[in-house]
C-alpha cells in the first residue's frame, strides 16, 4: 500500500494553469508536511525561469534540465518555510512526447534536491521519520496525474505508487505554535584559526547550540506534556472536522541545566584570538496538521524552526558580505552590519504563514519581488509582518600578533579560573516570550 497525499484543492487549478503557459515542460516543488499515516500538500511552486530563458522557448529535451538551478531554488524556498513545512517532492508537467523520460528526470531531481537540503541542516531526521518523497508527473495534453514516491534514504530505491487526492480547505485549519527564544551563544576562535574560517566556525558553534535546543524542555501553554499524547487532548473541539483557524499554542523553551549523570562534560583550555557572540532573541513559529497530531510532532517542528531560523540568517549574512564586498574579502576588517529580520506573510485562504528575511535597507517592493520569483505568490505590502526589531552585527578580525609571554599568562589565568568553577555545567535560563534586538558580535580579545 503506497502513501496517500492529501492536496489543497487550489493546487489542482494552479497546476492546470501551468500546462497552458509553459511548454514543452515545467518543473516545480511540492510543499507540505509528512505524518506517519499520510502527507499534506499545501503549495506547489514552479521553478522560476532563468533570465536568459524568459524570452526563449524551453529546450525540447528533458536531458537539458538544469539540475543545479532547480536545487538552488529548493534551498531558497526551504528558508521561507516555517517549522513543520518541508519540500515534499518535485513535479513535472510535460508534453506526451516527453512523458517517457519524465519519471527518470523526477527521480534524479528528488535525490539532488534532498542532498542539497540535507547539507544545510543542523539537525538529523529521527529513525521513525518518513523518508519518502513525491514525484508527480502530469501530461499537459491529457491532464493525467501519476504520483509515485522514492525513499531518499535508499539510493537504489525504486518507484512506489501513491494516491494523490484533492481536498478543499486543507490549509485553512492548521494549528500554530509560536515562541520567542533568547539566544546567547559564545563561539571562541582559536588563535591559529584564519579569519576566512569565520563562517565555518560560526556553523560549528551553531551545531553545538542546536544540540542544546534538542535537549530542551518545551512548555505548551504552560504545561509539560507527554510526547505520545495528542496535542489537542483536553481542549474543546469545534463541530465538524475543521478546527478554528486561529488556534494558537504559546510555547516556552527551557534549556536544561545539565545533560544528566550519564553524560559528563570535560573542560578544555584553549588559547583564543577572537570570538563570535550571538546574542538577543528570535521569533519562531511552527504549523502542524489538525488530524490528531502528537505532542512530539509539534515540538519537533518547533525545534527545527528555532535551529533553522538562526542558521539561515547567519548564512544569509555571509552571502550578503560576499556579494557586496566580493569573494576576495577573506580577511574581514572590523565592520558594522545589520542582520536580516524575520518576517511572515500569510498564504491566501490559509491559516499558514510563510517566512522570509530582510535587511534594514530592503524596501517592501524587493520582498514582494522575491515572493513572486521564488514562491510564485503575489504579496501586498500591508501583508508583510516584520516579527523582530532591527539587529546589529559587529565583526572584527582575529588578533594574531599576541606574543608568547602574553599567551602563557592568559592560559595560566584561564586555567586557574576554570579550576574554581563547576566543570561541565552548562548554565541556561528559561526563555521569556519578549521581542528584543538580536545581535551578532564578532570581536578580538
C-alpha distance (Angstrom), angle and dihedral (degrees) to the residues before:
residue distance angle dihedral
X1 . . .
X2 3.79 . .
X3 3.78 128.5 .
X4 3.79 122.6 -82.8
X5 3.79 121.7 -131.1
X6 3.79 116.1 -157.9
X7 3.79 105.6 -157.5
X8 3.80 131.6 -162.8
X9 3.81 106.3 -108.7
X10 3.81 93.2 -129.8
X11 3.81 89.5 63.5
X12 3.82 89.4 68.0
X13 3.79 90.3 59.9
X14 3.79 92.0 44.3
X15 3.80 92.2 53.7
X16 3.79 90.9 44.7
X17 3.82 90.6 54.1
X18 3.80 90.6 51.8
X19 3.80 91.4 57.7
X20 3.80 90.4 64.3
X21 3.81 97.5 43.4
X22 3.78 107.5 44.6
X23 3.82 125.5 45.0
X24 2.95 148.8 -139.3
X25 3.82 88.2 2.9
X26 3.80 143.6 -18.0
X27 3.79 130.6 -165.0
X28 3.77 132.1 -157.7
X29 3.79 149.6 152.7
X30 3.79 133.2 -88.5
X31 3.81 115.2 -141.1
X32 3.78 127.5 -163.9
X33 3.78 145.1 87.7
X34 3.80 136.4 -62.7
X35 3.78 124.7 -138.2
X36 3.82 131.4 174.8
X37 3.82 92.5 -103.9
X38 3.81 103.8 34.8
X39 3.80 144.8 -15.8
X40 3.79 127.4 -113.6
X41 3.81 120.9 -143.7
X42 3.80 114.4 -163.9
X43 3.82 101.8 161.7
X44 3.79 139.9 31.1
X45 3.81 116.7 -167.6
X46 3.79 126.1 -170.4
X47 3.79 120.7 -133.4
X48 3.82 107.2 -101.4
X49 3.81 113.1 -115.8
X50 3.78 118.2 -114.2
X51 3.79 114.9 -108.8
X52 3.79 92.7 -113.2
X53 3.83 90.3 51.8
X54 3.79 98.7 49.5
X55 3.79 94.1 86.7
X56 3.78 96.3 35.6
X57 3.76 134.2 75.5
X58 3.81 111.9 -102.3
X59 3.81 116.5 -105.8
X60 3.78 112.5 -89.1
X61 3.80 96.1 -133.7
X62 3.78 127.2 74.9
X63 3.79 88.8 -146.1
X64 3.81 86.2 74.8
X65 3.81 92.8 62.3
X66 3.81 109.6 135.3
X67 3.79 99.4 -127.6
X68 3.81 94.3 179.7
X69 3.82 92.2 52.4
X70 3.81 91.8 50.8
X71 3.81 94.5 47.6
X72 3.82 90.8 47.4
X73 3.79 88.7 53.2
X74 3.80 89.8 51.1
X75 3.81 91.0 51.9
X76 3.81 91.7 50.4
X77 3.79 92.5 47.5
X78 3.80 92.6 48.5
X79 3.82 89.0 61.5
X80 3.79 88.9 58.7
X81 3.80 95.0 54.1
X82 3.82 118.4 94.3
X83 3.79 122.0 -141.9
X84 3.79 115.1 -55.4
X85 3.81 96.4 28.1
X86 3.80 123.1 98.7
X87 3.78 142.7 165.4
X88 3.80 97.4 -90.6
X89 3.77 96.9 -175.8
X90 3.79 146.9 -53.3
X91 3.78 136.0 -85.0
X92 3.77 135.6 -154.5
X93 3.79 129.4 -164.3
X94 3.78 110.3 -161.8
X95 3.78 141.7 164.5
X96 3.83 118.2 -100.2
X97 3.81 89.9 -103.0
X98 3.82 90.3 62.4
X99 3.80 97.9 40.0
X100 3.81 93.7 95.1
X101 3.82 92.0 61.2
X102 3.81 96.6 37.7
X103 3.80 97.9 88.3
X104 3.80 93.3 52.1
X105 3.79 90.1 49.0
X106 3.82 91.1 49.7
X107 3.79 93.1 49.7
X108 3.79 91.3 52.4
X109 3.81 92.1 47.8
X110 3.81 93.9 49.0
X111 3.80 93.2 56.7
X112 3.82 93.0 41.9
X113 3.80 92.8 51.0
X114 3.81 92.9 46.6
X115 3.81 91.6 49.1
X116 3.80 91.0 50.9
X117 3.81 93.4 49.0
X118 3.81 94.0 45.1
X119 3.81 91.8 56.0
X120 3.80 91.2 61.9
X121 3.80 97.9 47.4
X122 3.79 122.8 102.1
X123 3.80 91.5 -165.3
X124 3.78 132.6 66.2
X125 3.81 125.1 -133.6
X126 3.79 116.0 -108.5
X127 3.80 121.0 -111.7
X128 3.81 94.1 -108.8
X129 3.79 93.3 47.4
X130 3.81 119.4 121.4
X131 3.81 110.7 -105.1
X132 3.81 98.7 178.9
X133 3.81 116.4 113.5
X134 3.78 126.5 -163.8
X135 3.80 126.4 -114.4
X136 3.80 108.7 -166.7
X137 3.80 119.0 -168.3
X138 3.81 122.4 -172.0
X139 3.79 126.9 -177.1
X140 3.80 109.7 -136.5
X141 3.82 91.7 -149.4
X142 3.81 103.8 43.7
X143 3.86 96.9 23.5
X144 3.81 87.4 -134.9
X145 3.82 112.0 162.7
X146 3.81 121.9 -147.5
X147 3.80 118.7 -178.1
X148 3.79 123.8 -170.2
X149 3.79 134.3 164.3
X150 3.80 135.7 -139.7
X151 3.79 127.7 -161.2
X152 3.81 104.0 -124.1
X153 3.81 90.8 -162.3
X154 3.81 89.2 64.3
X155 3.84 114.7 61.1
X156 3.81 89.2 -164.2
X157 3.79 93.6 50.5
X158 3.79 116.0 142.6
X159 3.81 125.8 -148.0
X160 3.80 119.1 -82.7
X161 3.82 123.5 -165.2
X162 3.81 118.2 -109.3
X163 3.81 135.6 -172.8
X164 3.83 118.0 -115.1
X165 3.82 109.5 -160.6
X166 3.80 126.5 175.6
X167 3.79 118.2 -140.8
X168 3.80 129.7 -176.2
X169 3.83 121.5 -121.9
X170 3.79 91.4 6.2
X171 3.81 93.7 145.3
X172 3.81 95.9 42.2
X173 3.79 98.6 79.2
X174 3.79 109.8 46.8
X175 3.78 122.0 138.5
X176 3.81 117.7 -119.6
X177 3.80 129.1 -145.2
X178 3.78 121.5 -172.6
X179 3.78 139.9 175.9
X180 3.78 143.5 160.3
X181 3.79 113.4 -128.3
X182 3.79 121.5 -156.3
X183 3.79 110.7 -139.2
X184 3.79 127.4 -159.0
X185 3.80 109.7 161.1
X186 3.80 122.2 166.1
X187 3.80 114.5 -165.3
X188 3.83 113.8 -172.9
X189 3.79 118.3 -150.0
X190 3.77 119.1 -147.2
X191 3.79 116.2 -120.1
X192 3.81 87.6 -119.9
X193 3.80 93.1 53.3
X194 3.83 112.7 109.8
X195 3.78 119.1 -129.0
X196 3.78 94.6 -115.6
X197 3.80 89.9 63.6
X198 3.80 88.5 72.5
X199 3.81 93.6 108.5
X200 3.81 93.1 45.0
X201 3.81 92.4 49.3
X202 3.78 91.2 48.1
X203 3.80 91.3 53.5
X204 3.81 91.5 48.3
X205 3.79 90.0 51.6
X206 3.79 91.9 48.5
X207 3.78 89.7 49.4
X208 3.81 90.4 58.3
X209 3.79 90.8 46.0
X210 3.81 91.7 49.7
X211 3.81 89.4 61.2
X212 3.81 88.5 57.5
X213 3.80 89.8 53.2
X214 3.81 90.1 50.1
X215 3.83 89.4 54.2
X216 3.82 95.0 45.4
X217 3.80 126.7 114.0
X218 3.81 115.6 -117.2
X219 3.81 121.6 -152.1
X220 3.80 112.8 -157.9
X221 3.81 109.7 -157.4
X222 3.80 87.4 -19.4
X223 3.80 96.3 -50.6
X224 3.80 136.2 103.9
X225 3.80 106.9 -134.2
X226 3.78 130.3 -165.3
X227 3.81 112.7 -102.8
X228 3.80 95.3 -123.5
X229 3.81 97.2 48.2
X230 3.78 120.4 101.4
X231 3.79 114.0 -96.2
X232 3.81 91.2 -131.3
X233 3.79 95.7 45.3
X234 3.78 110.6 137.3
X235 3.81 93.1 14.3
X236 3.76 124.1 113.6
X237 3.79 114.3 -108.5
X238 3.76 123.6 -144.2
X239 3.79 119.1 -121.8
X240 3.79 115.4 -81.3
X241 3.76 127.5 13.8
X242 3.78 98.2 -62.9
X243 3.80 117.3 89.8
X244 3.78 123.6 -151.8
X245 3.80 109.4 -74.4
X246 3.82 89.7 -137.8
X247 3.83 96.4 57.1
X248 3.80 105.2 135.0
X249 3.80 133.1 177.4
X250 3.79 119.8 -154.6
X251 3.80 111.6 -144.0
X252 3.80 131.5 -164.4
X253 3.79 121.6 -163.2
X254 3.81 120.1 -144.0
X255 3.78 115.7 -167.9
X256 3.78 109.6 -145.6
X257 3.79 118.3 -113.5
X258 3.78 92.8 -137.7
X259 3.76 140.1 8.9
X260 3.80 95.4 -124.2
X261 3.80 132.9 -91.1
X262 3.79 92.5 -77.6
X263 3.81 92.7 61.8
X264 3.80 112.7 57.1
X265 3.77 122.6 -173.9
X266 3.78 127.1 -141.5
X267 3.78 126.2 -149.4
X268 3.79 121.0 -130.1
X269 3.80 126.4 -162.8
X270 3.78 113.0 -146.0
X271 3.80 133.3 172.2
X272 3.79 107.2 -120.1
X273 3.76 130.3 -168.7
X274 3.79 97.0 -167.8
X275 3.76 145.8 -12.9
X276 3.77 144.5 -141.7
X277 3.78 120.1 -130.9
X278 3.78 123.9 -163.2
X279 3.77 108.8 -171.1
X280 3.79 135.8 164.3
X281 3.81 136.9 44.6
X282 3.79 136.7 -54.7
X283 3.79 130.4 -157.0
X284 3.79 113.1 -129.6
X285 3.76 132.4 -172.8
X286 3.80 138.0 178.0
X287 3.79 135.5 -176.0
X288 3.78 128.0 -149.5
X289 3.82 130.9 -173.9
X290 3.82 115.5 -108.8
X291 3.81 97.5 -129.0
X292 3.83 97.7 113.1
X293 3.83 95.4 -60.2
X294 3.78 118.0 -164.9
X295 3.79 123.0 -125.3
X296 3.82 90.9 -120.4
X297 3.82 90.7 56.3
X298 3.80 92.1 52.4
X299 3.81 94.6 45.8
X300 3.79 91.9 46.7
X301 3.81 90.4 53.2
X302 3.81 91.7 51.0
X303 3.81 93.5 45.3
X304 3.77 90.5 55.2
X305 3.78 92.4 48.7
X306 3.82 90.5 52.7
X307 3.79 91.3 51.4
X308 3.81 95.2 40.9
X309 3.79 97.4 48.6
X310 3.81 93.9 54.5
X311 3.80 93.5 42.4
X312 3.82 93.0 46.3
X313 3.79 96.3 51.3
X314 3.81 91.8 49.2
X315 3.80 88.6 49.9
X316 3.82 90.6 49.3
X317 3.81 90.5 50.2
X318 3.81 93.4 54.8
X319 3.81 91.3 45.6
X320 3.79 88.9 52.6
X321 3.81 91.8 50.2
X322 3.81 91.1 52.4
X323 3.81 93.6 46.6
X324 3.81 96.0 46.4
X325 3.80 99.5 34.8
X326 3.79 101.3 30.4
X327 3.78 132.3 -108.1
X328 3.83 88.1 -92.8
X329 3.79 89.2 70.3
X330 3.79 95.6 102.2
X331 3.80 100.3 141.4
X332 3.78 104.0 59.0
X333 3.81 111.1 -148.6
X334 3.79 117.3 -154.0
X335 3.78 107.6 -71.0
X336 3.76 139.3 164.5
X337 3.80 117.3 -127.9
X338 3.78 138.8 169.0
X339 3.78 118.8 -125.3
X340 3.80 117.5 -134.3
X341 3.80 115.0 -95.4
X342 3.77 121.5 -133.6
X343 3.77 118.7 -115.7
X344 3.79 135.2 179.7
X345 3.80 130.6 -143.8
X346 3.83 124.2 -168.2
X347 3.77 122.2 -123.1
X348 3.81 111.0 -128.2
X349 3.80 111.5 -102.3
X350 3.79 92.2 6.4
X351 3.79 140.4 100.2
X352 3.82 88.4 -142.0
X353 3.81 121.5 98.0
X354 3.78 124.6 -158.0
X355 3.79 122.6 -140.3
X356 3.78 137.8 -133.5
X357 3.81 140.7 160.8
X358 3.80 130.7 -122.3
X359 3.77 135.6 -171.2
X360 3.78 117.8 -132.9
X361 3.80 94.7 -104.0
X362 3.82 94.8 50.4
X363 3.79 114.6 110.8
X364 3.80 123.7 -140.7
X365 3.80 88.7 -109.0
X366 3.81 91.6 63.5
X367 3.80 91.1 52.3
X368 3.80 90.8 48.4
X369 3.81 90.6 51.5
X370 3.80 90.8 50.4
X371 3.80 92.4 53.2
X372 3.80 90.8 49.7
X373 3.80 92.8 48.0
X374 3.81 99.8 42.3
X375 3.81 103.4 27.9
X376 3.81 101.4 21.4
X377 3.81 88.2 -127.3
X378 3.79 128.8 134.2
X379 3.80 111.6 -136.3
X380 3.79 127.9 -166.1
X381 3.82 115.8 -136.2
X382 3.81 91.5 -125.3
X383 3.83 90.0 56.7
X384 3.81 93.4 61.5
X385 3.82 107.1 101.5
X386 3.82 115.1 -168.3
X387 3.81 105.7 -151.4
X388 3.80 101.0 -167.7
X389 3.78 141.7 43.8
X390 3.80 120.6 -106.4
X391 3.81 113.0 -74.7
X392 3.81 130.7 -142.0
X393 3.80 129.5 -140.0
X394 3.79 124.7 -164.3
X395 3.81 115.4 -173.2
X396 3.78 124.9 179.1
X397 3.83 131.9 165.5
X398 3.79 129.1 -96.2
X399 3.77 112.8 -97.8
X400 3.79 107.2 -125.4
X401 3.83 100.9 171.7
X402 3.79 98.6 78.3
X403 3.82 108.3 133.8
X404 3.79 122.1 -125.6
X405 3.81 94.0 -108.7
X406 3.77 92.8 55.3
X407 3.80 91.2 46.4
X408 3.82 91.4 52.4
X409 3.81 90.1 50.5
X410 3.77 91.3 50.6
X411 3.81 91.4 48.1
X412 3.82 93.2 49.6
X413 3.80 93.6 47.1
X414 3.79 91.3 47.4
X415 3.80 92.5 49.7
X416 3.82 92.6 50.9
X417 3.78 89.9 49.7
X418 3.80 91.8 49.2
X419 3.80 91.9 52.2
X420 3.79 89.7 57.9
X421 3.78 93.1 53.6
X422 3.77 132.3 77.8
X423 3.81 101.5 -100.7
X424 3.75 121.2 -133.5
X425 3.81 98.1 15.2
X426 3.77 115.1 128.3
X427 3.78 109.9 -152.6
X428 3.78 115.4 -144.5
X429 3.77 139.5 158.7
X430 3.76 136.4 -144.1
X431 3.77 112.3 -91.6
X432 3.80 117.7 -114.4
X433 3.79 118.3 -147.7
X434 3.79 97.6 -120.6
X435 3.80 131.0 131.2
X436 3.80 110.7 -125.5
X437 3.80 143.4 149.2
X438 3.81 117.1 -65.7
X439 3.79 113.6 -151.8
X440 3.77 137.6 -176.0
X441 3.80 114.6 -155.1
X442 3.78 124.9 -177.6
X443 3.79 114.1 -179.5
X444 3.78 141.2 156.9
X445 3.76 124.7 -117.2
